[in-house]
Amino acid sequence: MGNRQFQTFQEASKFAKMIAKETNTSPITYRQDQMWVVEGDQVKGNQSSGENQISLNRINSKWFEINDLDVLIDKMKSITDDNSNNGNLIEILNSLLILSDLVKDIAKVKTKEYAVDMAYEFGGLVEVLSQFKISAMASRYKLEMLRLSNELPSENGFENNADRLRRINKLEESKGLCKKNDCSGRYVIRGVEGNEFWGCSLFPTCWSKMNLTKEEIDLLH
């Protein structure tokens, strides 16, 4: 039987699923010392996860410390163009692009179910980007989504209160951008019913918040 070794369970599991799909076999995955091993009749070679390490070695070491998501995406694009067949680099870039899209969608989170789904998505990106400092952003948003999942109503609740949702959307559309310097977020309504406030859509990166005016409270309720 052939086998391949990986540094993380995620890498091993992903490889095992690919082999299973392509060859209609069932390779086994197990831990051996500090490595994860995928073993099966259709698993070729005895290579270690050094293949992944080679990919990461093509990344400037300073990039691992970048906190600005847009900057890191641009830098990753600059090397994936020349290494378009390198699956590991492409996976990292795609994960960064997904993270960027998820951050932009945070303001749309209005239900418990949506928050749970977002927490799951952010959690998966934490694993893929674990070697990058930017993974801390995904981790923060994961925790924020989990917190919101305990505060927001369920989808059924919104279905029964569609008029309230329309009022919230109307208020948010008219509120505009966050007033904190150099912040590109928008103000969205946060908090539970009866105790709402304006908070930045990029929380927890931006903690800007303000109270609703009396007129806004009247429109909301």
Buried (B, 14 or more C-beta within 10 A) or exposed (E): EBBBBBBBEBBBBBBBEEBBEEEEEEBEBEEEEEBBBBBBEBBEEEEBBEBBEEBBEEBEEEBBEBEEBEEBBEBBEEBBEEEEEBEBBBBBBEBBBBBBEBBEEBBEBBBBBBBBBBBEBBBBBBBBBEEBEBBEBBBBBBEBBBEBBEEBBEEEBBEEBEEBBEBBBEBBEEBEEBEBEEBEBBBBBBBEEEEBEBBBBBBEBBEBBEEBEEEBEEBBE
